Amino acid sequence: MATPIPPRLDKPEPKERRFYVVADSSVHLDLQKEAHARGTDLWTLGGSVLAQWLAAGCPSQITAASPSPSSSPVADEKGGAE
């Protein structure tokens, strides 16, 4: 006997998913440092950044005026938002 097809849900519950992205090792290290400075992990920080980028309409360029100023030591090392 075949398994019945489940009915569609009006509002499916979102589930967290991990997936891989490719970046230079220096970007990976900087994200790890930033995640640590924010008390989170690389996956959660990366997901938050990607979600905000999508919510902003996937801009091709991110200007210094776009992100909120960071109090992170990693951002300060890079010069921060100017």
C-alpha positions as CSV (number, residue, x, y, z in Angstrom):
1,M,0.0,0.0,0.0
2,A,1.4,3.4,-1.0
3,T,1.9,6.1,1.6
4,P,-0.8,8.9,1.2
5,I,0.4,12.3,0.0
6,P,0.3,14.6,3.0
7,P,-2.0,17.6,2.8
8,R,-0.5,21.1,2.1
9,L,0.0,23.3,5.2
10,D,-1.4,26.8,5.2
11,K,1.8,28.1,7.0
12,P,4.5,25.5,7.2
13,E,6.7,26.0,10.3
14,P,10.2,27.3,9.1
15,K,13.1,25.0,10.0
16,E,16.6,26.1,10.5
17,R,18.9,24.6,7.8
18,R,22.7,24.6,7.5
19,F,24.3,24.8,4.1
20,Y,27.7,25.5,2.8
21,V,29.0,28.7,1.3
22,V,32.4,29.3,-0.3
23,A,34.7,32.1,0.9
24,D,38.4,32.8,1.3
25,S,39.9,31.4,4.5
26,S,40.4,35.0,5.7
27,V,36.7,35.7,5.4
28,H,35.9,32.5,7.3
29,L,38.3,33.5,10.1
30,D,36.9,37.0,10.3
31,L,33.4,35.6,10.5
32,Q,34.4,33.3,13.3
33,K,36.0,36.2,15.2
34,E,33.0,38.4,14.7
35,A,30.6,35.6,15.7
36,H,32.7,35.1,18.9
37,A,32.6,38.8,19.6
38,R,28.8,38.7,19.3
39,G,28.4,35.6,21.5
40,T,27.1,33.4,18.7
41,D,28.4,30.9,16.2
42,L,29.5,31.3,12.6
43,W,26.4,29.5,11.2
44,T,24.0,31.8,13.1
45,L,25.8,35.0,12.2
46,G,26.2,34.0,8.6
47,G,22.5,33.1,8.4
48,S,21.5,36.5,9.9
49,V,23.7,38.4,7.4
50,L,22.3,36.5,4.5
51,A,18.7,37.0,5.7
52,Q,19.2,40.7,6.0
53,W,20.9,40.8,2.5
54,L,17.8,39.0,1.1
55,A,15.4,41.3,3.0
56,A,17.3,44.3,1.5
57,G,16.5,43.0,-2.0
58,C,19.9,41.3,-2.7
59,P,21.8,44.5,-3.5
60,S,24.9,44.1,-5.7
61,Q,26.8,46.6,-3.6
62,I,26.8,47.2,0.1
63,T,27.8,50.7,0.9
64,A,29.3,51.9,4.2
65,A,26.0,53.6,5.0
66,S,24.0,50.3,4.7
67,P,25.2,48.4,7.8
68,S,24.7,49.6,11.3
69,P,27.9,50.7,13.0
70,S,29.5,47.8,14.8
71,S,31.2,47.9,18.2
72,S,33.0,44.7,17.2
73,P,36.8,44.6,17.5
74,V,37.0,42.9,14.1
75,A,35.1,45.7,12.5
76,D,37.4,48.2,14.2
77,E,40.4,46.4,12.8
78,K,39.0,46.8,9.3
79,G,38.2,50.4,9.9
80,G,34.5,49.9,10.7
81,A,31.7,51.7,9.0
82,E,32.8,55.1,7.8
